[in-house]
Amino acid sequence: MTFRKTIFSLLVMVMPGLIFHGFSQVKQHLLQGKHNKMQDSLVVRADTSVPVIITKIENYSYVIDHTNFLFRNPLNISPIYLELNQTEKRLEGFKTRLEEKGKRMNLRSINSAIILLREIAGKLAFYKRTLTNYSTQLSQSNVKVKKIIGDPTLKMQLPDSTLSEQLQDLLTEGNNLDSVQGQILGRVNLLQNHVSIALLQANDIISDMGYLSTEKKLSMWQVEEAPLFEAHPSHYNQTLKGVLQASLQRSAKIVDTYLSGKWKVLSWSFLVFVFLLAWTITNYYRLKKSDDASVSLLPVHFLSRSLVVSNVFGFLTYSPFFFANPPMSYLHAVECLRNVLLVFLLLPLLTKRARMPALVIAVLWILLASDDILLESAFGERWILFIAALSLIATCIQLLRNNKPLFVFIAESPVTKPVLAIALTFAVLSGFFNVTGRLSLAKIAGITAIQSVVLALTLKVFFSIVIEAIYCQFKVISHRRLSVMFDFDQLQARCRVITWTLAIMVWIVSVVRNLTLYDEMIKLLDNFINARRAIGSMVFTFTSIAVFVLIIWISFAFSRVINFFFGTEAMAQNKKKGKIGSLMLLIRLAIWIIGFLIGVSAAGIPMDKLSLMIGAFGVGIGFGLQNIVNNLVSGVILAFERPIQIGDSIEVGNKSGIVREIGVRSSKIENAEGAAIIIPNGDMLSQQLVNWTMHDSSRRLDFILTLPFTSDIEKIKSLIFTELKKDEGILQDPGPAVNVQEFQPNAIQMKVMWWIPDLTKAGAARSIVMQNIYEALNTAGIAFEK
């Protein structure tokens, strides 16, 4: 009992303190909450202040307007849908053909399929990139829209009704945009997935076709069919007529499919054709209307034959190069039209002995080109291929044994014999492979043999037409002042070098393509030029070296063009143009320096490596290149100081003449005998240089008269002055002078001096003056001392 009382007493004493402490804690908590609410209220007030809300309205309105612009100008994906449906059908057709007829497909059909599939894959890759970029833009825009509709500020009720309405409008537009964006993103992403699947399918078929092509190339060296003399029509599923019809239909479909996506390239090539046609027709008819048209048009053979046919022939020659890697069906279709025009243009310019072989070659091309596009083999095909090979062998042998000209009015080509020998070799191989049952190799060798001959003729005629067109242009401008800037013979020689180089390159590529080695050649070249190589610590590729060399070559070529326009004798004869030509050296140096810097930058050559090369070059200069560098530096000094100019009459040491060219290392002068004298630029500065025309072209002339001691000096001087004043070619300022030069025991020497405006006429002027003075003195009875 006592214990209970004690506990109760303690509780009574402690309870008021606990109650007071509890109330104080509750009060403190309530005060803290109120303080936090006050702070939150202050923050909300800060975020919802009028300037902040107005700024948000402006920013959000800009975002929504930009998004609406994207929707007003959306990406039109309907053509992609339509193209994708057609592409999927084509891919399904390629896949079915690969599964059902893959083993029976030949190399030509496989290569054509691979080319078309690569075109499809490239288009699908473009669609994928386009859709990805568009999807990225929509996603980024959607993120901004979601940020707008998630902003609590837009959901607040403000005292200002105008601001409240604007916030509500922004929220409504944001929700609408978010909904529309979701729908469009779904469609775009779905289409993107379909495109990606189609692209993967195309790449898979290309890979399978590539493996099949490799397998065909490995197996074609083995016996594919029965030997020719053991073959029987029952061994083949179809006749030649059926195979040919199916192949022609298939080739037409390949050409149509390939060209369906090449309208842009075709349009550009057609525009080039129209421009060249108008250019050649204009120049030809202007030349034809000239007074000496009959003589001027003598070198023009193909354009005189037919302007339109020549231009169409040229178009069919260069237009395939607008395409990267066209299928063989398209090339054969173009070549068929081109060869018809080739026969029309070339046949009248062939000798009678060469016309029949040319017609045989044309017929053989049709047979072998038709055989080349066949999808399957046939019994008749093998015999036609064999007969064509024998005919080509006989034709090549006949032409090789012929030592007489084949062309009329056209120069014989030095590569005729080598081309015929190559064609003969492939024709023999075609016949051998056909007899032994290696049909694929026989077809490849046969088309290569005939193409090597036909393409050589095509390139000869094509580049002859190009030269004729350039010739017409030069003849048209020959009466203009601009013509003095050109030397057609020199330009024609350079054009022939360029055309021969291009012709050889095109011919080699064509032969490689006919041998079905084009892809391998491209891969080999790609690996060769892009492989990383190292010399010490320097890493390089042949691509970088080729870029560097190409840019340097372009700079040198451009420099030579400048020299061609301003460094000719015709321009040196004009003093004003000669001064312009004297600045050519500075211009050429600037071109070389700029070209070198661009080449170094484009090739990716590190500047520290370049400094090492320059240092090594400096060591070489110290050992053995002093004279060359001396001449180079002297050339730069001549360019800046300009003590001589093109057309000046100078004397250097015991050499004299007219300056015709100021080069970087040496300069060229032409003496009175017409000889060209090459003088190093270092000698120009180290030896005494006399420039007779540095300020003007006038020159003083003189000669000595020896007269009797008893002569009347004043009378003689009067007669001489009278004759000098009669000559209009003598300058009167400074005027002529006659001075007593020397007294001799029995004679007086008098020196006659006068100035002429043009030193190039000094010899003739001196002779005329001496002759006139002699006749005047002789008439006056004044004798000369012996």
Secondary structure, DSSP 4 states (H G I P E B T S, - for coil): -HHHHHHHHHHHHHHHHHHHHHHHHHHHHHHHHHHHHHHHHHHHHHHTSHHHHHHHHHHHHHHHHHHHHHHHS----HHHHHHHHHHHHHHHHHHHHHHHHGGG--HHHHHHHHHHHHHHHHHHHHHHHHHHHHHHHHHHHHHHHHHHHT-GGGG---S-HHHHHHHHHHHHHHHHHHHHHHHHHHHHHHHHHHHHHHHHHHHHHHHHHHHHHHHHHHHTTS--S--GGG--GGGSSS-HHHHHHHHHHHHHHHHHHHHTT-HHHHHHHHHHHHHHHHHHHHHHHHHHTSTTHHHHTTT--HHHH-HHHHHHHHHHHHGGGGSSS--HHHHHHHHHHHHHHHHHHHGGGB-HHHHHHHHHHHHHHHHHHHHHT-SS--HHHHHHHHHHHHHHHHHHHHHHH--S--BSSSPPPTTHHHHHHHHHHHHHHHHHHHHTT-HHHHHHHHHHHHHHHHHHHHHHHHHHHHHHHHHHHHHHTTTSGGGGG--HHHHHHHHHHHHHHHHHHHHHHHHHHHTT-HHHHHHHHHHHHHS-EEETTEEE-HHHHHHHHHHHHHHHHHHHHHHHHHSSHHHHTSHHHHHHHHTHHHHHHHHHHHHHHHHHHHHT--HHHHHHHHHHHHHHHHHH-HHHHHHHHHHHHHHHH-SS-TT-EEEETTEEEEEEEE-SSEEEEE-TTS-EEEEEHHHHHHS-EEETTSS-S-EEEEEEEEEETT--HHHHHHHHHHHHHH-TTS-SSSPPEEEEEEE-SSEEEEEEEEEES-GGGHHHHHHHHHHHHHHHHHHTTPPPP-
